Each structure stands twice: as structure tokens, then as C-alpha cells.
């Protein structure tokens, strides 16, 4: 604005012929700057390395999340490091990325800064309730459940003047913990889906303390702290179901029950909808709409001092009627990632969408290599060109990829959500809740992010695919070729199994109720089955479109899933995976005893009861020299223990995978990280656009050149209005301010 003021001073109006030329140039420059500014620059949350022996404070609080496309109320994380003078970071969603180093011990003090004076002492049982209680789950970490305790019940403050309630988690990251990307989020039963959906999530990176293991394997490019590595970006995907402010009145509007068909059992209990959504034929009562949470839970609404507020900008390409669902990457709508032509960029995906699979469609002009799932590398990378550059990622799962594009161009990465759009169409795709396939007339496909390929070096320096991976530790040894006598598929200790079978199986079902093995979650001291530490168990896993997630120990699939292994291939490791088909999976209870949680990671289903616990007995608990920690009435029987102990322990003698595949692409290796600061302003996500800076500087230089030309022309013509008059019109403070801004 001040540059325009400078170029519209009276001396321009006194030079008639050039005036129109200058005005035309101004308009062209401003239009050019506006067009360039539409590309929203990609940004990442701050990365914080958690140091050995230190204590950190992670606080959950209400906040406002802003974007160029929308502004809404939400829930955010803020982090304070060790030291007396440390201050909390500005609340954000996603929260800061936490980097955890193998072999270190540190503490995180979880603080509940929510306020709710309506606090019930009754346990929340398989329903949506108590949205302000809290605990913390480190999703994907291989640590004991005594450290990653998701049965903690941290209550909110009763009034805003109270000190936040806190609970201290102390983590010891095993020395052999594999490097990869994971994430953290609350896990309070009954509130998980809402708390995650409205912003309480953040990424975790696990890493070795030094490059030795990478160097020994010949894959130094994987070491995220190394100098010779793939440049890496973390992409945290989330979704927003936005109901605009004027539609969310918290008054009961009439909505036909048929409109709610396909919603969860909880949403179908009433035929009324909050707000004016029924006028649009849509459902404000949607169990994951911001309007529903705000209106349905009075304690949160009345005590938080947070007004319900979602505003979608008028120039947004989000649905203009004020009801839409859209995806975000690191809290940004459709950001642009700029990469170097013909060089690989490493992208680590985290799907935090609380109930959706994401079916990605990448540009076919680029090479996409899939390195692994859930922080665990494949033996060999997978070229997604063989699958038409598509990828299906379950809710809660992660993927590690490399991307390289040879042509200078701009490409969009979008979702596939309707049958007939995918080149890898599976018979069961219509049953999977893929992002964008919701019943609310939401446009498809959904934009996720944009890739801009340029010739200038963007920090990418590696043109070749990887050749090795770090050796996998004991808890990730290949279980495909071990001796049958070392595999236990008989679970005589089943506490509940719908058909009375002793076989080890996990079946998810939502026909009559949200259940695992035909029972909904009932008791924190009741276990689906018992296992013994350091054994290999084989389970028949049937998800029926649900997403299986288990804590503590990953599992390995024994057969291809999807046509050609599109969803998974035999030997792949996961901690979170869903599909329609039934399959065999194996897990090695390598080194931790205690409870082990499993549940559907379509999180509304988990909140409604699709969850169970297993218990891993230590050797001393199994032989009777130590009493297991579960309550007396849930202890395994003597017959059950005898059967458990009758199995032979795992010897770890599986056939190792070869280090080099001469006939196919080499074993995977990964890369480095270049973390861009993710800055916030007054609880608002502030996006940095380098293109704006370039545009403004260009405009200033051109206008300065025009000014110089005009002054020279005027002086050659003997004008008396140049020089002093110009500087008399523009105040010196304005000139200083312009210089300071630039």
C-alpha cells in the first residue's frame, strides 16, 4: 500500500504521458504478485530433540487454527523444554515434532489445560463423552505399556483459575529401536476421535544417536542428522469437517433419519440435527463435525470460553455453502512443496485422519518409491509406477517415500475415493471409508498438496535410489521362514472368543455392536488372551474394512493383500493396517511384558467399543515365581499356563533377507531432514510464502527504475516540480517504513 502511495504522488499526475504507462506497469506487477501468491508454501512444525535425562512439559489447550482457506476453533499442543527460563511454544496443530534418540531416557509431563466444571465420576463406557479428559499414546513406539500407558485418566480443570492437572510419563527408548516416523495423540476412551479430529496430534521421529549403524549397512543417506542424505519432509495429514458459523446454532433442527444412514450407531440415536444443516440436506450432527462436539457437550462449551467458530473465506475453493470436508497437510490447505528437477526428495507421511483411509494419486510423470510402512523399511523398495502411482494408507498408519520428477512442471497430489477411479480397484474398495467418499455430497477428488519441480537446487542432491537398509533388530526379525514348532497359533487362554475356539484370532465386527471377537470392550482387567514373552504368535486377522492397530509390538503379514500386493506384500511389517480380506499375521513378543492394547483405528469405532486388551506374561509370571499384575479373577488357569509353557521359545533362527537384490531394485535406504520452521502468531498458524517476498522485491525494483526514469525525463525537460516537491509530498516516516518493511 505504501509503495502505491509513493507512486501516486502529484509529480506523477503532472507528467501526463508516462502516467498511464506507470499505472499499467503497477497493475501488471500487482496481478503477477497476486497470481504467484496463490501457491501456499509448504511448512513443517518445529522439531524438538528430547535430550537424555531432561523433562519436558506437553500441554493440551483450546486454540484457534487459521489458514488462508478457513479459521476455526480447535485443540492444540504447546511444549516447554527443560530449564527455569524455558517458555511454552505457541499452541499449534500439529504439535511440535518430537525427535527421540535410541538409548535415551526422558520425561514428558502431560498437562491438561482444558476446563470443564461438569465432571462425572462414572466411567465412560463405549460412548462419546468427557471430551476434556486426557492421556498420551506414542503411536508406533516399541516401548512397554507401563511407559505408554493409555489407561491413565487425567481430568481437566474445574475452573479456569485452577492449575492444570498433570501426569508424568517417563520413556526409555531401547538402544535397538528402529529409526522411523511415528506420532503422538490422546487415547482417552470415548473421546479419542474428537480430540484427534480437532487438532491433538503431532509427529515423532526415532533415530540412532550416531551414523554407525547406517555406515555399517552402507546406507548413510538414511541418517537424518547426516550431511549426505536425502532431504526429508514430514507430511502430517488431517481432515476438517467444517460447518460454518451461521449454520451451527446449537438448536435442534429437523433432519430425517434416512439422512443419517451410514453414520455411526451413536449418530443414529436421534433424528434431530444441530443447526441449520438440514436446510442444505446435510448433517451438522455428524459425529465428527465441529458443530456436534460444540453443541453436544455443554461442559466443554460453557467452561472453555471458546466460541464455536468456523469461517471459510469467500475466495476459497472449499464448498461455498459453508459445509465441507477438506484435507490439511501440517495444518495447511493444499501447500506447495518445491523440489529439484531429477533429484529424489524423501517424504514421510503420517495419516492422522481419525477415521479415513487415504487413497493417494501421485502424478504419473514422476517416479515414486515406497520405502516402508509404519517406521519399518522393506527389504526392497517398491516402485509405485507398478501400481499407477497410487498408495492406500490406513488411518493411523505411516509411509516412507522417495519422489523424483524429471520435467519442470507443477503437479497435484489428490485422493481417490470413488469406485472406478483407481487402476488398482479392489472388490472391497466400496466398503473402505476413503477420505472424500463421505455421504455428504462432498466434492471428489480432494486436493492434498502440490509439487513444484524447478531447475534451481532446492537442497536435493541425490539422483539414485537407495541400496541398503539398517539391519533390523530382534523385535523386527523376519518371521516368515521360522520352524513351525516355534509358532504358536493356539490361544487356549482366550478370555473371550465368540465361537469358543482356542485358535489365535482377532476378528472385528460392527454388525450388531462395535466388537472384537463378538464382544465390545468391557473391562480394563479382562484380556482377549494371554501370551508369553519372547514367543512368536500367529493370528488369523479379519478386519472387515476396519483398521487393526496394536500397541507395543508390530506384526508381519504372511501373504499379499490386494491385487499384486497393492495394500501389503508378504513380509511387510505394520502396527496399523486395514483391508476387507482375512489374513495371517505374526508377532514376536520379544522383550516387554504387560498389557497390550489392540483396537480399530477408525477411531469412532474404538470410542464405541471396538477395542480389547491382551496380556504378555514374563517368564517369571508364566512359571509362577511372580504374580501377574492383572486382578485375581482374570489370571490364566493352570491348564492354560501349562499349554502356554508347552510351546518352544523363539530361537531367532529365521532366514535373513539378502542385502542386495540383483534382479530388482535394491534394498531401501532413506535420508536426511531439512526442517522448516513452523511459526505461529497469536495462536494462528502463520504461513510463510517466499514467493510474496520475491514479488514485492521485484515490484519495488521496477517501480524504483520507473521513478528514476521519470525524474531523469523531468530534469531533461526543465520541470520545476521534481526533487524537493516529491519529497515534500511523501513523509520521511513513510520512506523509513517502506525501507524497514522491505
N, C-alpha and C positions, 0 to 999 in steps of 0.2 A: 504493500500500500504506500509506503514512504518512497519507494522508487518511482511509483506512478506520480506521486506528488511532485517529486523532483523534476520529472519530465513534462509536467503540465503547468509550469510556471509561466508568467506572462511573456518571457522572452521567446517562448515557442510560438505564442499567439501573434507575435509581431513579425515573425518570419513566415509569410503566408505559404509559399510554395513547398518548402520542406516539411511543413507541419503535418500534412496529410500522410506523407511518407513515413514520418516518425511514428504517428499514431498507428499506421498499418503495421509497422515493424513491431510495435508494442503488442498489438493484438496477436500477431503470429507467434511471438515469443511466449506470451501467456498461454495460448492454446497448446503450443508444443509442450510447455511445462505441465499443463493440466493432464494431457494425454499420458505423458511419462509417469506422472504421479499416481496413475491408477494401478500400477504394479506395486503391491504392498510387499515390502521387503521381508524376507524370512528372518525370524529371530528365535533365540532359544533362551530358556531360563538360565539364571546363574548356576554355575556348577560349584559345589562346595565339597572339598575333600575332607572327610571326617577323620581327624587325627587320633592316633593311638593314645588312650588314657584320658581323653578330653570328654567334656559333657556339653551337649547341645540342647537347645530348647526349641521344640516344634509346636507352634501354636495354631489352633484352628479357630477361625473367626468369620463373622459376616463381612461381606465386602461388596463393592460394585465393580463389575467387569465391563470394560469398554472396548469397543472395536470400531473400525470405520463403518461397519455394517450395522451394529446394534449396540445397545447399552442395557445391562440387566443386573438385577440383584444376584448374588451368588455366595459361595463359601470358599474361603481361601486359606492357604498356609502362609505363615511367616516363620522365619528361622533366626535364632540368635546363637551365635557361636560362643566359645569359651572366653573367659576374661571379664574383669569387673566393668570395663568400659564398653563391652560389646552391646550392640543395639539390634533390635529386631529388623529384619528386612521388611520392605513394604509388602503387605499381603498380596498374594498373587495366585493365579490358577493358570497353568500348573504351578505347583510349588517349586522351590529350588531343586535342581538335580543333585542327588546325594551320591558322592563317589566313595565307595567302601573298598578298602585295601585288604587283601587276604593276609591273615595272620595278625590283625589288629583287634583291639577291644576298645569300645567307646560306649557312651550312654546317650540316649535321647530322652529328654523329659517331655512327655506329651502333655500339652496344656489345653484344656477345654475352655475356650473363651466365650462359648455360646451362653445365652441366658434363657431360662425357662422356669417360671415360677410354678407351673403345673407339672409337678414331678410325681409320678405314680410309683409305688413300691412294688406293684405287680409286675411279674416278668412278662416281657413282650414275647408272645408266642405265635410265631408264624403269621404275622400280620404287620402292616405298616404302622409303626408307632415310635414314639420317643426319638424324634429326628435329631435331637441335640445331645444324645449320649455318644460316647466316643471310645475307640481304641485304635490300634495301629497294626496293619498287616504289611510285611515286607514281601510282596508277591514275587515268588521265584527264587528267593534266597534259600540256600541249603544250610539251614540252621535248625536247632531244636525248637519244638513248640513251647518249651519253657522260656525261650527268648522271644520268639514270635508268638506271643500269647494273645490270641484273638478272642478269648473268653473274658478278658478284662472289661469292666463296666464302669467307665469314667463319666460321671454325671456332669451336667452343665451347672453354671452358677444360678442361684435363685434370683439374684438381682444384679444389676449392672455395677453396683458398688462392691460386690464380692470379689475376692481374689480367685483367679481361675483354679479349678481343681486340676491336679496333675498326677501322672503316673510315670515312673522311670523304667524304661526299657534298657537293658544292658546287652549289647550284642558282641559276640566273639565270632569274627569271620574266620572260618577254617583256613589253615595255611594252603590247603589244596583247592580252595574254592575256585571254580572255573570263571574266567572273565566273560562278562556279557552284560546285556541290558535287561533290567527288571523294573519294578515300580512299587510305590507305596500308596496305601489308601486305608480308610477306616474299614472296620469289619464288624460293626455292631449289628447283630441280627435284628431285622425289622427296619433298619434304616440305611443299609449298605447302598442300595440302588440310588436312593435320593441323594445321599451325601456325595457319592462319586459323581452323579449326573450334574450336580450343581457346583462342582469345582474342586473337591478334595482328592487330588491325586498329584503325583509327581514321579519323575523317573529316578531309577537307581542304576549306577554303573558299578560293577565289580571288576577289580583289576589286581594283577600281581604287583608286588612292591617294586619290582625291577624287571628288566628285559631278559633275564637269564633264560627262563623257560621258552621264550619266543626265539631267542638266538639258538638255543639247542635244537629246536624243531625246524629252524630255517624259515621263520615267519615273523621277522622283526616288524614287518608292516602292520601287524596286529596290535602292537603295544601302543595303547592310546596316549602314553606320555612320551613316545619316541619321536625323534626328529624325521626319520624316514618312514612315513606311514601314510596310508590313505587319509585324506581329510574326511572328517566324520561329522555328520549332523544327526541329532536325535529329534525325531518327529513324534510328538505325543498327540494322538488323535482322540478327540472328544466330540460330543454332539450336544446340540441345544434344541429343545422343543419349546419354541417361543410362542407365547400368547401375549399379544400386545396389550399395553396398559389399559386402554379403553374397553377392552373385551373382558378383562378379569375384574369382576365387580364383587366376587365372593357372595353373590346372590344366586339362589338356585333357579336356573333356567330349565325349561322342559327339553328333554332330549330322549328320543325314542330309544328303547332298549336295544333295538336292532343296530343302532349306530354304534353301540358299544361292543358288538360282536367281534370277537378276535382279541379283545382286551383281556386282562388277567381276571381271575375269579374275584379279586378284591374290587376291581373297577366295575364289574357287572352287578355288584350287590345293590346298587341303586340306579334308578332311571333318570336321575337329575344330573345336570352338569353345572359346574360353577361358571358364572359369567355369561356372555352373550354369544358363545361359540356356536350354539345350536342354530343361530340365525345364519351361520355360514355353513351349516351341515357338518360341523367339526366338533371335536370333543375337548373342551377345556378340562374335563375330569380325567383325562388321560393320566395314568398313574405316574408318569414321569414328566408331566408338564409342570413348569414353574408355578403356574396358577393353582394347580391342585395342591402342591405342597404348602403354598402360602395360605390358601383358604381352608384346607382340611385340618391344619394343626394350629389351634388358636394360641397355645402357649408360645410356640416359636414366633408367631406373628406379633403377638401383643407385647412380648418382652424384649424383642430384639432391637426395637427402634429402627427396623429396616422396612421401608415401604416396598410393597411389591412394585416392580418397575421393569418392564421390558419395552424398549423403544427401538424400532427398526427404522433406519434412515430412509428418507424419501427417495434417494438416488441409489438405494441398494438393489442388487439383483435377487435378493431374498423376496419371497412371496409378499406382494404388496398389500394383501388383505390383512396382514398382521398376524397370521398364524402360519408358521413354517418350522421345519426341522432342517438344520444345516450342520455341516461338519466344520470343526476347527482343527488347526494344526498349531500346537503350542499356544492356544488361545487366540489364534489369528484366522480370519476367514480368507481362504484361498491365497496364501502368501506365495511369493516367487523365490525359488532357490536358483541362484546363478552358479553355473558350473562351467568348467573349462572344456572346450572342444577336444574330443578324442582322449580324455583323461577320465579315470574312474573316480567317482565320489561314493563314499560309504554312507548309507542311510540306515539308521536303526529305528524301526517302527515300534511303537507301543500303542496297542488298541485299548484305550480306557473307556470306550463306549460301553455303558453299563449293561446293554442287552443286545448289542448288534454284532454280527459278523460284518467284516468289511471285505467286499469283493473288489479289489483294485484292478483298474485297467490302465496299464502303462503305455506310452507311445511305442508303436511297433518299429519306429525308426531307430530306437535306442537298444543297447544291449543291457539286459537286467540279469544279474547273477544273484541267486539266493544262496546265502552262506549258512543259514541255520535258523532254527526256531528257539524261542524262549531262553536265549542266552547260551545255547549249546550248538556248536558248529557241527555241520555234516562232515562225514569223511571226505566227500567231494562236493564242490559247489554245484548248483543246479541252474542251468540256463533257462530262464523263463521264456525265451523265444520259442522253446519247445511247447509251451502252453499259451501261445499267442500273447505273451507278456501280461498274463493275469496272475493274481495271487489272492487266495482266500485266507483271511486271518480271523480267528475266533475272538470273541470278546475276552479281554484279559491277556491275550497272547502277544508275543513279540516276534519280530522278524528282522534279520540282519541281511542287508543287500548291498550290492555294488551297481552303480548305473554309469553308463558311458554313452554319449551321443556324438556322432561324427559330424553332423550338419549343424551349422549355425542357424538356430531357429528357436521358437518358443512352443512348448508342448504343455497340454493339460493332463493331469492325472485325475481320473474321475472314478466313480463307483459303477459297478454293475449290480442291479438289484432285481431285474425282472427276467422271467424265463424267456429264452430265445435270443438274449443279447450276448451270451457268452459262447466262445468257441469251445469251452470245456464243460458244456452243460451236463449236469448230472441229473439222474432221475429224481433225486431228493431235494434239488435246489429250491423247489417251490415251498418246502417246509421250513427252510432256514430263514431266520429273521436277519436278512441282509440290510445294511443301512441304506435307506432310500426306498425300501419296499413296504413302508408302513401303509396302513389303510386310510390315511387322512388326505388323500388327493395330493400328496406331496410330489413335486416335480422330480423327474429322474432323467438322466443320471445326476448325481451330486458332484459338484466340484470339490476337490480336496486340496490340491496345490498345483502350482505352475512351475515348470522347469524352463529356465532361460539359458541357452547354450551360447557362449561367447568365445571369441578367439583370445581375448586377454586372459592372462593367468590369474585364476581365482584361488590359487593355493593348491590346486590339484596337480600332482606331479607324476603319477604312476599310470602307465598305459597298459600294463599287463595284468591278467588275473592272478590270483594267489596260487601258491604251490604247496602249502602245508598248513597244518593247524597245530596248536599246542597239544601235547599229549593229554588225553582226558584222565581225570583222577579216578580213584577206586569206585566212588559212588556213581560214576558215569561209564563204567566198563561195559563193553558190548555184551549183551545177554542173549544174542541170537543163537550162538553155537555151543552153549554150555551143555554139559551132560544132563540127561533127563532126570537122573536121580537127584540133581541139585535144584530142581524146580519144584516148588510146592504149589499145586493148584487145588488142594483140598483144604478148605477152611472149616474144620469141624467145630471151631469156636464161634461160628456165626451167632450173634445175638438176635438178629432178625434177618430172615430171608423169606421172601414171600412164598416160595414153594417148599420150604423145609430142606432145601438142598445143602449139602456140605461143600459143594464146589465154590471156588472163589469167583464171585461175580459181582459186578456193580451195574445195576440197571436203573436208568432214570425214566420216570413216567409222570405224565401230568393229566392222565385221562380223568380220574376221579378226584385226585388231590396231588399236590406237589410233593413227590415222594422219591426216595431212593430205596430200591428193593421193596417196593409197595408200602413203605412206611414213611410218613413225614417226620421231620426232626422232632424228638420228644424229650430228650434228657441229656444234659451235659456229661453225665456219668454212664451213659449207655452206649455201647460200642457195636458197630456193624460186625466187626470181627476182631480177633487178636492175631498178632504176628510176633515173630521173634527177631531180634536184631541180627543183622548180618546174614539174612536169608534172601533168596530170590523167590518172589511170588508171581504167579501168572493169573491174571484176572480176565474173565470174559466181560468186556466193557460194551454196554449198549446204551447209546446216548439218545436215540430217537429225536434228533435235531437239537438236543440240549448240548451244553458245553461242559465237559468234565474238567474240573480243576482240583488238584490235590496239593496240599502243603507239604513241606519238608523234603519229600523225595520226588524227583522226576520219574516218568515212566517211559518205556521204549515200546514202540509199536512193532508188531511182528509181521505185518503184511501191508501191502499197498492199500491206500484208501483213496477212492476217486479214480476215474479213468486215467490210467497211466501213472497213478500216484500223484494226481494233481493236488489233493489235500494233504497227503502224507505218504511217505515211502517206507518200506520195511527198514528198520534200524534207526529211524528218526526218534529223537528224544523230545518230549514235551513235559510241561507241567500243566498246560491248559490246551484242550483241543475238543472240538465238536464236529459232528457229522451225523448223518442219518444211519449209517451202517453199523453193524455189530462187528467187534474185532477183539483180538487177543493183545493184551499189553502185559509187560513185565516190569516189576520194580524191585530194586535192591535196597533193602533196609540196612544200609551199610553201617551207620555209625551213631544214630540217635535213637533213644527210646523215648516213650511218652506218647501222648495223643497225637493223632494225625488227622486233620480235617480234610474232608472232600465235599464238594458241592457243585451245583450247576452254576456256571459263571454268566448265565443270563440272569442278572442279579435280582430282578423282581421275583424270579422263581426261588432263588435262595432265601429271600426275605419271607416267602410264603411257605417254606418248609422243606425245600429240596436240598437237604444237607444231612451229613452223617459224620460220625467220628469213628476212626479205627484206633487201636492201641498197639504200639510196638513194645513188647516186653524185652527188657535187658536179659542177658544170660543169667544173672543172679536172681531176677524176678521169675524167670522161667523154671529154674531148678529149685525154687522155694527158699533160698537163703535170704531173700529180700522180699518184703511185701510190696506188691504193686501199689501205686498211688491211687488207682480208682477206688470208689467206695466198695464196701464188703459185698453188697448184693450183685455187683457186676463182675466179680472176679471169675476168671475162667475155671471150669470144673476140672477135676483131676484127670478125667478121661480126655478132656480137651487138651490139657497141658501135655499129657502123655503122647498124644498124637502130634502136637507141635514139636516136641523134643525128638520125636522119632525120625524127623527129616534130617538129611545130611546138610551141614553148613556149606555155604557157597565158598568154593576154593579160589575163585577169581581166575579160573583157567580157560576163559573164553578165548577163541582165536582172535588175535588182534587184527585190525584192518590194515591193509598195506599203506605205506606212507606216500606212495606215488602211484597214480593211475595212468599208465602209459597210453591206454586206448581212449580215455575220456578226459574231460577237464580235470585239472589237478585238484588236490585237496585244498580246502579253503583256508585262507588266512585273511585277516582283517586289517584294521588301520587305526589311524590317529584321530584325535579330536581337535577341532578348532571351534571353541565355544564363543558364540557371540553374546554379548551382554544383553539381558532381557530386562529393560528398565521400566519402572512404573512411576506414575505421578499421581499422588493423592488417591491411591487405591485403584487408579485406572491403568490398564495396560497401554503403554505408550509405544507406538510403532515408529521405528526409525526408517526413513526412506532416503537412501543415499542419492536416489535419482532426483529428489527435490533439491538437494544441495547442489548437484550438478546443474540443474535447470536454473536455479536462482543466480549462481555464479555466471552462467552463460548469459542470462538476461542482463545482469549488471554490466558485464564486459561490453556487450553490444550497445547498450544504452550509453555507456561511457564513451564509446567510439563515436556514436551519433552526436553526443554533446560536444565532443572535441571538433567534429566536422562542422557543426553549426556555429561554434564560436569562431573557428577559423574563417568560415564564409562571411560571417557578420563583420569580422575585423577587416577582411579584404574589401568589403563594401562600405566601410566607414561608419558602421552603425554606432549610434551613441547609447544604445540600451544594453550593450554587452557588459560582461565583467561585473562591475560593482552592483548593477541593478539585479543581476541574477542572484548574487549572494545576499542582497538585501531582502529578497523575497523568501528565500529558504533560510529558516533559522539555523544557526550553528548547532543547536542541540539536535536538530533533525539529522544533520550530516553526521554528527558523532554517533547518533543512534543507528544510522544506516551502517556506518563502519563497524560498530560493535556487533550488530546482528550478523553481518557478513563474516 
